């Protein structure tokens, strides 16, 4: 920051803090490098919190005036603080279905096997051990291979094990094959393939998106109590990675039982993260669309609170319309897009926010045609409609989106799938997604993960990809990189808008919730390659410490 800009920011902070010093603060953070991510990207030394919200930001001298006899002082010892990270597209509500083992950011196959062996030690025999996506063989630097059944059997002879890679294929041990009743007579599921050897016996590998769904749907679910415990555990894990809020895009088989634990925790004031979600329905025929259109007319979002609330609809609108990252063609037949438009018109009539999953250039045009047609009948500007993923979006498409008041949610899928994307899309993959082009277009946009099946849940990996263009294992796959400041804004302040929470979260400014991270190193100055290694020492949500790193 230039000297003049710094001075301007500093003067503004004095003005803002001077009015609020009448009452004592509950917590005062001093002696730090507080990256506020306000409109000027100001850096402050100190911050005061009263209740759940920030009441002062400025210099040590200024903020210390708010100390009272009961104020807790947190000496940051020069450490960097950033706003809590907000993910604009994750499937974490569903993730509480299972107590998953995760290979998030694990760059060695040997380490993955060790994690599995450790989990076997702490899990009663017969209980399932599952990894449901978020990793790929290409992330292992030592040995970029999957997991043969005999190797899994040696490590876990008495536990059913399923290791699912990037929503594409699953490795099963013998116990899992037996439990899932997969044998030589089992037919391939729709859209999937049960791999068999020369003798016709299943090998332990089930392939294809249909195969992933076939396996995942047969893993038993927990009862309500265990589910609640899982949800708490998952939220703590996310807090440890720096996540303080997200927009949940729903997913396969989602129902009331998935939302219940979060609703319950929010009601008790025990939900240590902010979860905003969109209703997902996947009508597959015009008659099913009729039913959904009736349901839309009854929708009343925004009936919750600042911890748990429905904000709208998505990411799937009409089932037969599909686009996929690892395919060059999309299913956007005119008769299906006509059904998409009917549903979109009903959503616009109800004044609902919509997030639509769409990746490829031709598909984005097909979706935009419908949105423009809807807008002529029922204006959508102001509803913040968004496209998710937009891996191939062009300048012309970004302009059309801007005219409709739309936003772009952009995700870190190349972290895991980058090598595969290059195989499928060739040279084009270097610009997928086009972070730089989207940033320069001036459209409202933000960063997210699409976790858990598709990517790692760690937001510092997403920031790392946007800044370095590198996969989890370090391979460069994207040339549309942006600055670390741009990436941080896209993962905080910009994302608050998609959650309809821009007045509450996204920057460390007076009046907003104290959702913040004290980092173990400085995001703004560490080597680019180290961004993905950054971990929070403390995570705070609404002025409450929800995570503290164990001492090293
Ligand atoms: Zn999606």
Boltz pocket constraint, residues with backbone or C-beta under 6 A from the ligand:
constraints:
  - pocket:
      binder: B
      contacts: [[A, 315], [A, 357], [A, 358], [A, 388], [A, 389]]
      max_distance: 6.0
